[in-house]
Amino acid sequence: MNPILHCFPIKIVKPVEQTGPNYVFYRWMLSIFFSITICATVTAQDSTSVAFYDTIPYAVKDSLPAGQLKTTDSSTKKTLTPEQVKKRVKIVTAANIVGYTAILVYLNQAWYADYPRGNFHFFDDSGEWLQVDKVGHMFGAYIESRASYELWKWSGIDHKKAIWLGGLSGVAYQSIIEILDGFSEEWGFSWADFGANVAGSAIFLGQQFGWDEQRIKIKFSSHITNYSDPELQKRADEIFGSSAAQRYIKDYNAQTYWASVNLKSFLPKSNLPPWLSVAVGYGADGMFGANENIGYDGEGNVTFDRKDVKRYRQWYLAPDVDFTKIKTNSKAVRFLLTVLSAFKFPTPSLEFSNGKFKVVAMHF
């Protein structure tokens, strides 16, 4: 399943051959998620005071009245007492529970609920969509890890614990969806998807522990494609959706995933602007079916056959902007820039595909 669908409240157009998971299992997994989140919160709360207390010299500890030990809010540089940290941890926990619950409930209603259930099984979809969907899973887990980490960092808990909680959130959130897919008769639990989820979180964790920053950001870009061939346009409407919003997040032919490298972070003594990055992108085109350009109805009859349309991979090189490196004193602007940093800034790009290079005047 397209991982971007997990994050946007858009009505989904469901192909006839797709099915959904067991609803009882859906609720059971949701309960497990709550339990894990609560346990993680309790652990974070219990360890927070100890971690901060251990950073204070004994001479100072002895002179401080109980309840006056403080730590620092990494975003505002203000000091926080253990009580304030515990309050923020509760807020972050509630945000995670409410947000993820809303996503799961919506996903069940929009995608799973109307389809027959099956026994849990595995499904090998590693060759589908020229792996564009797998890179999408990696992007989803990476972005969720980044966002979760920022929330835990704001809470004031021990920095390493914030990294672990943030990093593991991405793979956990995505992989619960994979388990739900495991109860689909025509999908199934995909080890390829799970591996991509792990890779996305690992990219975040590796950089955060290694550099304490994300020097290489995983980003997403897409555009609306109108196909000149009426048959291809009709097929695209069926499998990707007919609205602009659906096309933006579902049309694999229009998506590009990027690894955007901040140059200044690797060349600190250079005169390069802090926001300048170079991005390497991956995408594909000519795809009107998961494995081949053939479509079937509910009874297995061929309704679409365009094997003449070539399916091919695309590689890109383009300049980019790291919005997180733009300085501002406005919290609202800083938040906006952080959100924008998940998306590739539109620029010209150099494309390599079908053994040839070509210039894309403006790559969205």
GIWOVEN-V527710 format. One record per run of one state. SS is the DSSP state (hx for helix, st for strand, lp for the rest). FROM is the first residue (numbers start at 1). LEN is the number of residues. If there is no record, write none. Layout:
# GIWOVEN-V527710
SS|FROM|LEN ; SS|FROM|LEN
This chain:
# GIWOVEN-V527710
lp|1|2 ; hx|3|4 ; lp|7|16 ; hx|23|32 ; lp|55|3 ; hx|58|6 ; lp|64|6 ; st|70|3 ; lp|73|6 ; st|79|3 ; hx|82|31 ; lp|113|9 ; st|122|1 ; lp|123|5 ; hx|128|28 ; lp|156|3 ; hx|159|23 ; lp|182|7 ; st|189|1 ; lp|190|1 ; hx|191|21 ; lp|212|4 ; st|216|7 ; lp|223|7 ; hx|230|11 ; lp|241|3 ; hx|244|7 ; lp|251|1 ; hx|252|3 ; st|255|8 ; hx|263|4 ; lp|267|9 ; st|276|10 ; lp|286|8 ; st|294|3 ; lp|297|5 ; st|302|4 ; lp|306|6 ; st|312|10 ; lp|322|1 ; hx|323|3 ; lp|326|5 ; hx|331|10 ; lp|341|2 ; st|343|1 ; lp|344|3 ; st|347|7 ; lp|354|2 ; st|356|8 ; lp|364|1
